[in-house]
Amino acid sequence: MLYTAVFMFVAIASFVVVSDLQSAEVPLQQNTVAKQTGESFVSVLTLAVKAGEGFSYNYTFPRTIFTKTYRLDMRLLNTANHSMILDWAGDYGNFSYQYSLPAYEYKIEGSCLTNDTLDSSYCTNVLMLSNDGENLTITQLP
């Protein structure tokens, strides 16, 4: 009976420890997915810049991150540090990430990207990228 009680105590303690570790890992996993979403924007914009004149591409981006919408602030694209910021209000708090982009002239066009900000729930989830050799034009399709 003593062996059974000790075994049950160890089993319950192990379950509690593992459960606690897993619940602490959920915010980390959400954080990683949010970062990767922003990195995918960076990858496609970098590709469009490096591909050069005549390159055109329609990029389909995810509408949500774990069922929550996000914003991509592109007002810093044509500043000295050429960057953008992804803001996402997750279940465990607000996440904000800044990403650097290659030095280039970026033109943001269309009524969907109001104030040079992409709202993932607004318009379609397709960005049209077009490089004319001097500018990379970014348009969110209506």
N, C-alpha and C positions, 0 to 999 in steps of 0.2 A: 504494500500500500504506500509505503514511503517512496519507493522508486516511481510509482505512478504519479504521486503528487509532485515530485521533483521534475519528472518528465513534462508534466502539464505546465508547471511553472516556466520551464525553459522554453517550451513551445509557445506559450502566450507571450513571453518576453521577446522572443525572436519575431513573432508576428507584429508586435507593437513597434519594434525597432525598424523592421523592413517597411512597414506602412508609413512611418514617420519619414524615412529616407525618400520614399517614392513621392510623398506629397511635397517635400521640399524640392524635388527635382522638376516638378511641373512648371513653375515659373522659369526655370532655366531653359527648359525645352521651348516654351513659348518665346522667350527672349531670342533663342537661336533661330527660330523660324522667322521672326520679325526682321532680324538682321539679314538673313538670307534673302528675304523679299526685296529689301533695299539693294543688296548686292546684285540681284538679278537686273534691276534697273541700271545700275552702274555698268554691268557687263554689256548690256545691249547698247547703251549710249557710247561706251568706249569702242565697241565694234563699229558702230556707225561713223564715228570720227576717224578711226584708223582705216576704214575701208575706202575713204576718199570720195572724190567727185563722182556723182552719178549713183551713189549707193542709196537705195530706198528699201525700207523694211517696215512691216506692220508687226508691232510687238503686242501680244496679248498678255496682260498682267492679271494677277489674281485680284478678285473683287474684295476679298476679306482675308484676314489672318485670324484663324480660330473664331470665325463668325463675326468678327468686329471689323468695321471699316477703318481705313487709315488715310492720312494725308501726306502728300509728297510736296514739300516746299522747294520750288525751283528758282526763287528770287536771287539766289547767290550764284547761279550758273555763270553769269558774266561779270563776276567780281574778281578780285586778284586771286582768291583761293579756289575758284571754280568748284563749287560744292553744292550739294542739295541735302535736305533734311527730311527724314521719314519720321512722322509722329503717329503713334498708335496707342490707343487706350485699351490695354489688355485687362484681363480679369484680376491681375495682381499689381496694377498700377500703370502709370503712363510711361511709355518707352519712347525715347527720342534718339535717333542716330544720325550722325552727319557723315556723308560720304564724299570723297574727293573724286573729281572727274578730270579728264585731260583738258589742257588749255586749248580752247577753241571758241569761236563765236557761236552762241546758241540763240536761236530765234524761237520764241514760243508763240504759237498762233492758235486762233479758234476761240469760240465762245465758251468751250467746256473748261479750259484752263484759266479760270478767273483769278486775277491777281497772281499769275504765274504759279498757281497751286493746283495740284491734281488731287481731287477728292475721289477715292476709289468707288464711291457709291453714285457718283454723278456721271451722266452720259454713258458711253460704252466703255468696256475695259480693253480698248485697243488704242495704242499710240502709233501714229504714223511718223516715221523718221525719214528725213530726206536730206542728203548731203550734197550741196552744190559746189563744193570745193572751197568755199569761204565760210559758209554757215551751215550748221546743223539745225534744220527746222523740225520742231517737235509740235505735233498737232494731235489732240485727243479727238477721235471721231465721235460725232454726235449720236 
